[in-house]
Amino acid sequence: MAQKGQNKECSKESRNLALHQVNSILESITDAFVAYDRDWRFTYVNAEAERILHVLRDDLLGKTHWEVCPFTVGNEIEEFYRQVMEAREVAELEYHHQPEDRRSQRWISFRAFPAEDGGMAVYFRDITERKLAEKALRESEELYRLITDSSTDLIGLMDFQGNIVFVSPSVRQIMGLEPEQVLGTSAFNTIHPDDAAESMGEMERALAGEMVTFLHRAQHADGDWRWLDGWGKVIQFRGQPHILAVSRDITERKRAEQDLTLFRSLLDHTLDSIEVIDPETGRFLDVNEKACRACGYSRGEYLNLCVSDIDPLVAARPWRETSEKNKLLGAHIFESQHQRKDGSVFPVEVNLTYIRQEREYFLAVVRDITERKKLEEQLLQVQRIDSVGRLAGGVAHDFNNMLGVIIGRTEMAMKKLTPDQPLFATLKEIRKAAERSADLTRQLLAFARQQTVAPRLLDLNRTVEGMLKMLRRLIGEDIDFAWLPQAGVLPINIDPSQIDQILANLCVNARDAIAGVGKVTIETHRVSFDEVYCAQHSGFVPGDFVQLAVSDNGCGMDREILGKIFEPFYTTKELGKGTGLGLATVYGIVKQNNGFINVYSEPNQGTTFKVYLPWYSVLPEQTEVTAPPLPKAQKGETILLVEDEPAYLDIAQEMLESFGYQVLVAATPGEALQIAKEQAEAIHLLMTDVIMPGMNGRDLVQKMSDLSPELRHLFMSGYTSDVIAHHGVLDAGVNYIQKPFSLRDLADKVREALDRH
C-alpha cells in the first residue's frame, strides 16, 4: 500500500511538471490562447488573451464565454464556436468587430480545435494593423497603378517582417512572376544564399532609419539569377511604417562587366603586350598588364603616354603620317623597337590592325623578340663558323697538298746531301717552316671542327706545353698566365686536336670573365676517386683520372648561370660576342673520351673548370734522338697511288719509289680502276686521296676490293669528312695518313698498312 502511495505521488509530480511546462510555453507565445470546458466556461487564459480582451484572467476563469463576451451571441463567432464544439473539428475564422463609432474597429483571427475533455481550445490574434494596411493599400490602388504600371523598375513595399505587401507589375518582366504570386511572401525567399546575410543587414539599417542601397541576386521564375540594383528606405504609408524598395534589373550590364573582367583577365595573362591606340593623337587608350611589365610603367602612367614615347622609330617621323600609312595597310606585321621607362630599348614584333566600329582605333599586339633576335644572331654566327669551316677545309685541302710537295721535295733533296753541307741546313729550315705551316693548318681545322678525331696515347703535360705560346697570344699580354704541371702525370687517350679545343675554349672563357688585368692558371694533377667519395660529391665518377684545371680570378657566376653553361647556344656575353658553343663543345669532347667536368664558381670570386680524363698506365714512346731506319719495301711490293693533284702525285710517287716500292699512278678514280683491270701483276696496296672529283676514296676502295679482295688500302687527305669517319672519329680498321706527311710518316704508314692482317 505504501508503494502504491509513492507511485501516486510521483505521477502527481510528473503531471504538475508537465502542466508547468505547458503553461510556460503558452505564456511565451505571441498569440492569445484560451481554453473552455464543455459548459463553455474559461479554464485557461494566457497573458496575450488578457491584453486583447482587456479583461483580467481572474475575472474570466470559471465564467462562461457568453457572460464575458455577450457581443458574440448571435453572430458568426457563436456559430464558429458551436461548430467546433459540436462537430469536433478544427476551424479558422477572421472576425471583423465594427462598433457603431467605427473608430475602434478590430480584426481578430481565430483558430479553434476540440479538446479531449469535450471542451475547446482557441488561439486568436489581433490582425487589425495588417487589415488596416491592406485596406489603405486598396484605397491607394489606383495611385499605385498610375505610378508603377509606367515604371520599368521593380517597386515593392514590405512590412517590418520583410513580407511583401505590394509589388509593381514590372515583376512580370524582371522576375517572371505575377504580382499575386509575390504578395504576402517574404522578400528574402528569392534572394541568392550568398547575398542573404548582406540583404538582411541592409534591411536592419533601413529599419534604423537609413537610406540604403543594395546590389543582390534574385531568382527568376525560370531559375536564372538576376542582378537587382536599388535603394530602400522606411516610409509612412496610411499611418503605418513600411519599407519601400525600388530596384532595377542590371543583369545584362553585370554580365557584360563580368565578360569584360574575364576578357581583361585573359588579356592581362597573355604572353604578348596589347595596346589600343587613338589614330588621331597616337595616345594609348588601353593596355594590358603585360605591356606595363614589359616597359616598366604602371597602367596609369602608360595611359598618359603616346606611341612616340614608347617607340623611338615612330618618334622620328610625324604621327599623322604614320597613322595614315597604317590605316591604308590595314592589318600588317612589322618589326620595331620599344623603350622602357629606364631608357633601355628592346626589339619587338608588332601585329597592328586598324579597326573602325563605333569609333576608330589601332589594336597592336606586341611581342618581345629579344630572344629570337639572339637566336637569329647565334644562328648567323654558327652559319658563319660553318662557312669558315667549309672554307678552311677547302683551303686546307689545297694548302696541305702544296705543303706536302714542299716537305716531300725538301726531304728528297736532303737525302742527297750530308748534314755538314751548307745547303742541308737551309733545306732543314725550309722543312721546319713547312711543318709549322702544316701544324697551323691542323689547328685551323680543329677550331673549325673539320679535323678527324684519332685518339692516341699522349703525355698531357707535353701537349699543353706545346700550346703555351699560342695560348699566351690568345689570352693577351695584360693577363698574367701561369702554367703549373704536376710531374709524373700518366698519359691519356685522346686526339691532340681535342686538347687544343678544350684549352682554347676554356682560356677564351677565362679571358672574357676578366675585366682589365687578371690571372689565368692552367694546372695538371693525377687524382683518384672511390665510390664513397663519389656518393658524397654529385657528378664525380669512381676511377683514376688526369685532371686538367683552368682557373681565372674574373667575375665568376651564380647558381642560375652555372646550371646552364653547358647548354648549346647559352651565353652570358652580349649580342655578337659569343655563340654559346664553346663550353658545349668542351663538354661533348670530355664525355666522348669517357671523362667528366666540374665547375667551381661564385660571383666576384672567379671560376675554375676541372676536366677529368681517364689515365693509362702505358707511357707514350719518347722521341729518340737517333731515328730508326726508314721501313723499306719487301719483295718489290706494288702500290697503286691515286691523287688528283699532279704535283702531289709526282712527289708521293718519288718518295714511295725511294723506299723500293713499285708505284703505279692514277690521276682519277676511273683511271685507277682501269689500271687495276689491266694490271697483270698483283697490286698490294691502294693509296688514295679521300676527296676527289667523280668518286671519293672510300667508294674507290670498295670497287677495288671487289676486283682484289686481298688488297690493302691507305687513305690520305688534307682534311676528312664522314667518308672515312663517323661523328669525327676515325672508323676502326681504317688506315689513314694526314697530309702533308714526311718521309718517315709515309714509310711508317705504308709499312703498317701492308703488314696489317
Beta strands, then each sheet from edge to edge (+ up, - down):
strand 1: 32-36
strand 2: 42-45
strand 3: 91-97
strand 4: 106-114
strand 5: 120-126
strand 6: 154-158
strand 7: 164-167
strand 8: 212-219
strand 9: 225-237
strand 10: 240-249
strand 11: 273-277
strand 12: 284-287
strand 13: 332-339
strand 14: 345-356
strand 15: 360-368
strand 16: 456-458
strand 17: 479-484
strand 18: 492-494
strand 19: 518-529
strand 20: 543-552
strand 21: 596-601
strand 22: 607-614
strand 23: 638-642
strand 24: 662-666
strand 25: 685-689
strand 26: 712-717
strand 27: 725-726
strand 28: 729-730
strand 29: 736-738
sheet 1: 2+ 1- 5+ 4- 3+
sheet 2: 7+ 6- 10+ 9- 8+
sheet 3: 12+ 11- 15+ 14- 13+
sheet 4: 16+ 18-
sheet 5: 17+ 19+ 20- 22+ 21-
sheet 6: 24+ 23+ 25+ 26+ 29+
sheet 7: 27+ 28-
end
